[in-house]
Amino acid sequence: MFNNISQYFDKCLKPAAADTPASKEHRLQLASAALLMELCCADQNFSNEEVTELKKILHECFSLKEEELEDLWKMAREEVS
């Protein structure tokens, strides 16, 4: 489980040289969303409604873009395949 997510963290969530508080917060939100999606997939028993609701919550709480959420969901699904 967590192999893709580790690679994602290494690639996308490392602090930048000119890090701002907003970019730090966004990275933490992406990391939290990635972990939640991984956990959602862990039991390999998820419905479209569950996924839709999780994406809605993450969008509302973290203001993540649809593209970011789709990328995270795809990565999480690949872990269970």
C-alpha positions, 0 to 999 in steps of 0.5 A: 500500500503506500508505495505510490503515495511515497513517490508522490510525496517525494516528487510533489510535496517537497518544500520549495526553496522559496516556500510561502505559508500558503504553499506549505499549507497547500502541500499539507492539504494535498498530503492529507487528501492523499492519505485519506484517499489511500485509506478509502481504497484500503478495504477495496470496498468503496462505492461511487457515492463514497468517492464522490462524497470524499472528493466533495469534502476535500474540495470544500475543506481544502479548496483542492482542484478537481484535477488534483483530486482526480490525480490523487484518486487515480494514484490511490486506485492503482495501489489496490490494483 
